[in-house]
Amino acid sequence: MDHEVILRYLEIILRSWPLFIFVILFTYKRYLSSLLERVYKGSFYGASFEAIPMIQKEKIHQGKYFNSPVDRVVEHIKNNPKEAFDEYVKVYKYYIYLKEFFILYLALK
């Protein structure tokens, strides 16, 4: 009798695992986000991650390692103005060609 009850509870838990995962993620979201901000190396299937200790996190955020993507783009443009301009021209030409293609495609339909 006791084994049947335990097996029934185990079955209920195993069938409703997404709910438990959601509750765990919601409960510990602050700690998980802090951990994910500090990860600088990782491997998914091998499950080897390296994170910065909490004390060093504030120092590194002020450095150049964790700049936002916008800051990295601005820094790249400042350091390589000719390459940045050439890339901009390529993207703009591609945009114009793509726009003209869709105009012609819709006109011929």
BAFI-3210 file (N, C-alpha, C; in Angstrom, 3 decimals, decimal comma, padded with zeros to 6 digits):
// residues 109
n [1|2|3|4|5|6|7|8|9|10|11|12|13|14|15|16|17|18|19|20|21|22|23|24|25|26|27|28|29|30|31|32|33|34|35|36|37|38|39|40|41|42|43|44|45|46|47|48|49|50|51|52|53|54|55|56|57|58|59|60|61|62|63|64|65|66|67|68|69|70|71|72|73|74|75|76|77|78|79|80|81|82|83|84|85|86|87|88|89|90|91|92|93|94|95|96|97|98|99|100|101|102|103|104|105|106|107|108|109]
n.u [000,817|001,849|003,936|002,572|001,385|003,637|004,743|002,688|002,792|005,373|004,964|003,199|004,866|006,850|005,401|004,643|006,926|007,671|006,315|007,549|010,158|009,675|008,838|011,166|012,987|011,744|011,864|014,627|015,610|017,032|019,523|020,350|020,490|022,540|024,623|024,755|025,541|028,150|029,514|032,146|033,406|032,410|030,694|028,331|027,192|029,269|029,239|030,954|031,656|032,947|033,090|033,219|034,238|031,969|033,011|034,894|033,311|032,166|034,394|035,253|033,068|033,342|035,497|036,865|035,992|033,333|031,716|028,856|027,217|026,827|028,750|031,036|030,809|030,983|033,567|034,992|034,435|035,713|038,370|038,799|038,067|037,931|037,423|034,978|033,375|033,439|032,110|029,621|028,804|028,596|026,484|024,445|024,178|023,362|020,904|019,505|019,500|018,027|015,591|014,810|014,574|012,370|010,407|010,249|009,570|007,065|005,703|005,611|004,012]
n.v [-001,191|001,315|001,539|001,810|004,306|005,946|005,409|006,460|009,225|009,745|009,292|011,391|013,586|013,168|013,443|016,071|017,683|020,034|022,093|022,072|022,769|025,357|026,589|026,348|027,827|030,343|030,840|030,940|032,876|035,284|034,503|032,759|034,493|036,146|034,317|033,604|036,028|036,136|034,094|033,187|031,323|028,326|025,222|023,273|020,527|019,114|020,207|021,985|024,832|028,083|030,586|033,973|035,000|036,521|038,848|039,872|040,526|043,122|044,698|043,740|044,266|046,956|047,074|046,321|043,861|042,999|044,740|046,316|045,232|047,442|049,261|047,850|047,897|050,647|051,099|049,511|050,886|053,310|052,451|051,281|052,986|053,051|050,369|050,032|051,877|050,768|048,336|049,340|050,487|048,166|046,814|048,696|048,798|046,163|046,250|048,056|046,602|044,366|045,549|046,565|044,143|042,943|044,809|044,500|041,787|041,737|043,362|041,841|039,752]
n.w [000,000|000,872|-000,932|-003,312|-003,048|-002,898|-005,431|-006,993|-006,309|-007,266|-009,973|-010,560|-010,067|-011,999|-014,342|-014,253|-014,563|-016,045|-014,706|-012,183|-012,920|-013,862|-011,470|-009,932|-011,509|-011,390|-008,668|-008,113|-009,870|-009,627|-008,609|-010,627|-012,841|-012,006|-011,948|-014,677|-015,781|-014,964|-016,196|-018,276|-019,823|-021,427|-021,984|-023,521|-023,862|-022,732|-020,276|-018,814|-017,196|-016,576|-014,182|-013,043|-009,821|-007,423|-006,236|-008,010|-010,128|-010,353|-010,917|-013,404|-015,030|-015,380|-016,996|-020,307|-021,096|-020,819|-022,295|-023,742|-026,781|-028,446|-027,537|-028,265|-031,051|-031,587|-030,646|-032,473|-034,850|-034,319|-034,173|-036,682|-039,114|-041,966|-042,772|-041,475|-042,807|-045,389|-044,911|-044,177|-046,600|-048,173|-046,854|-047,160|-049,970|-050,416|-049,110|-050,761|-053,195|-052,415|-051,733|-054,241|-055,608|-054,286|-054,913|-057,694|-057,774|-056,518|-058,301|-060,597|-059,950]
ca.u [000,000|002,717|004,700|001,680|001,237|004,917|004,840|001,710|003,379|006,502|004,398|002,671|006,009|007,528|004,553|004,506|008,252|007,809|005,838|008,596|011,264|009,245|008,857|012,572|013,571|011,157|012,337|016,055|015,985|018,040|020,823|020,711|020,909|023,857|025,575|024,903|026,305|029,560|030,116|032,963|033,739|031,362|030,505|026,962|027,028|030,311|028,834|032,039|031,497|033,802|032,466|034,008|033,682|031,112|033,803|035,559|032,325|032,007|035,603|035,324|032,012|033,823|036,555|036,427|035,639|031,899|031,019|027,662|027,524|026,892|030,067|032,041|030,696|031,534|035,021|035,498|034,366|036,778|039,681|038,896|037,031|037,800|036,731|033,593|032,671|033,277|031,051|028,363|028,442|028,140|025,161|023,483|023,933|022,559|019,551|018,895|019,245|016,949|014,374|014,439|014,140|011,009|009,499|010,049|008,885|005,645|005,107|005,415|003,049]
ca.v [000,000|002,479|001,605|002,299|005,751|006,557|005,326|007,405|010,559|009,831|009,420|012,754|014,492|012,992|013,953|017,525|018,255|021,428|022,981|022,156|023,537|026,748|027,075|026,462|028,967|031,575|031,031|031,243|033,621|036,299|033,832|032,230|035,588|036,563|033,307|033,698|037,243|035,956|033,012|033,671|030,171|027,345|024,103|022,866|019,097|018,688|020,799|022,617|026,279|028,831|031,862|034,908|035,161|037,700|040,016|040,421|040,837|044,564|045,244|043,349|044,960|048,285|046,932|046,197|042,490|042,792|045,897|045,985|045,131|048,781|049,811|047,160|048,400|052,011|050,973|048,984|051,966|054,276|051,868|050,912|053,766|052,690|049,080|050,229|052,537|049,797|047,407|050,074|050,610|046,838|046,543|049,608|048,326|044,944|046,672|048,638|045,527|043,547|046,339|046,561|042,793|042,724|045,645|043,824|040,523|042,012|043,949|040,790|038,753]
ca.w [000,000|000,940|-002,175|-004,359|-002,848|-003,284|-006,888|-007,555|-006,166|-008,179|-011,312|-010,681|-010,146|-013,278|-015,420|-014,170|-014,381|-016,501|-013,652|-011,167|-013,494|-013,856|-010,086|-009,524|-012,214|-010,870|-007,300|-008,077|-011,069|-009,295|-008,491|-011,944|-013,715|-011,540|-012,409|-016,127|-016,087|-014,617|-016,982|-019,377|-020,650|-021,236|-022,886|-023,204|-023,635|-021,807|-018,994|-018,074|-017,212|-015,668|-013,837|-012,254|-008,472|-007,252|-005,841|-009,186|-011,157|-010,506|-011,536|-014,810|-015,756|-015,716|-017,988|-021,688|-021,413|-020,856|-022,839|-024,507|-028,212|-029,036|-027,215|-029,081|-032,425|-031,604|-030,520|-033,747|-035,839|-034,003|-034,467|-038,097|-039,801|-043,384|-042,853|-041,047|-043,900|-046,477|-044,510|-044,243|-048,012|-048,609|-046,283|-047,776|-051,340|-050,318|-048,751|-051,957|-054,146|-051,888|-051,856|-055,658|-055,946|-053,805|-055,697|-058,984|-057,546|-056,256|-059,494|-061,600|-059,472]
c.u [000,862|003,512|003,844|001,495|002,502|005,080|003,869|002,242|004,555|006,017|003,866|003,813|006,689|006,696|004,442|005,855|008,374|007,345|006,902|009,797|010,915|009,299|010,292|013,226|013,026|011,685|013,784|016,505|017,054|019,431|021,285|021,156|022,280|024,930|025,812|025,646|027,793|030,244|030,905|033,489|032,628|031,398|029,157|026,841|028,092|030,088|030,011|031,928|032,492|033,164|033,406|033,417|032,919|031,912|034,420|034,581|032,216|033,210|035,630|034,234|032,443|034,912|035,991|035,955|034,138|031,161|029,793|028,035|027,624|028,253|031,162|032,013|031,295|033,056|035,650|035,490|035,458|038,148|039,880|037,872|036,845|037,061|035,258|032,784|032,427|032,164|029,685|027,889|027,938|026,733|024,109|023,153|023,078|021,111|018,829|018,555|018,081|015,607|013,888|013,954|012,701|009,991|009,211|009,270|007,395|004,953|004,803|004,394|001,687]
c.v [001,256|002,658|002,138|003,809|006,473|006,537|006,293|008,841|010,762|010,002|010,839|013,755|014,392|013,514|015,475|018,202|019,657|022,444|023,152|022,959|025,026|027,336|027,273|027,665|030,289|031,883|031,514|032,100|034,670|035,663|033,283|033,344|036,111|035,589|033,422|034,960|037,030|034,867|033,610|032,559|029,159|026,258|023,500|021,382|018,534|019,204|021,317|024,123|026,897|030,189|032,684|034,973|036,482|038,964|040,678|040,881|042,330|045,187|044,950|044,023|046,372|048,231|046,730|044,785|042,292|044,038|045,436|045,882|046,496|049,414|049,157|047,643|049,792|051,970|050,465|050,071|052,996|053,743|051,576|051,695|053,375|051,374|049,224|050,895|051,578|048,791|048,075|050,187|049,270|046,551|047,430|049,176|047,061|045,291|047,228|047,545|044,658|044,269|046,350|045,190|042,556|043,595|044,993|042,522|040,744|042,613|042,877|039,736|038,967]
c.w [000,000|-000,351|-003,310|-004,259|-003,284|-004,797|-007,564|-007,467|-007,119|-009,616|-011,553|-010,844|-011,509|-014,443|-015,396|-013,972|-014,961|-015,452|-012,567|-011,665|-013,489|-012,451|-009,607|-010,202|-011,686|-009,472|-007,272|-009,257|-010,793|-009,243|-009,840|-012,887|-013,307|-012,013|-013,905|-016,547|-015,870|-015,431|-018,132|-020,259|-020,455|-022,276|-022,534|-022,911|-022,711|-020,399|-018,182|-018,262|-016,248|-015,441|-012,980|-010,849|-008,341|-006,951|-007,066|-010,257|-011,403|-011,206|-013,031|-015,622|-016,146|-016,787|-019,375|-022,043|-021,586|-021,333|-023,609|-025,983|-028,893|-028,758|-028,053|-030,523|-032,538|-031,508|-031,814|-034,818|-035,591|-034,394|-035,947|-038,910|-041,263|-043,546|-042,476|-042,157|-045,052|-046,146|-044,574|-045,689|-048,545|-048,117|-046,927|-049,205|-051,337|-049,988|-049,981|-052,965|-053,690|-052,005|-053,310|-056,099|-055,508|-054,542|-057,044|-058,817|-057,324|-057,486|-060,537|-061,168|-059,992]
res [m|d|h|e|v|i|l|r|y|l|e|i|i|l|r|s|w|p|l|f|i|f|v|i|l|f|t|y|k|r|y|l|s|s|l|l|e|r|v|y|k|g|s|f|y|g|a|s|f|e|a|i|p|m|i|q|k|e|k|i|h|q|g|k|y|f|n|s|p|v|d|r|v|v|e|h|i|k|n|n|p|k|e|a|f|d|e|y|v|k|v|y|k|y|y|i|y|l|k|e|f|f|i|l|y|l|a|l|k]
***
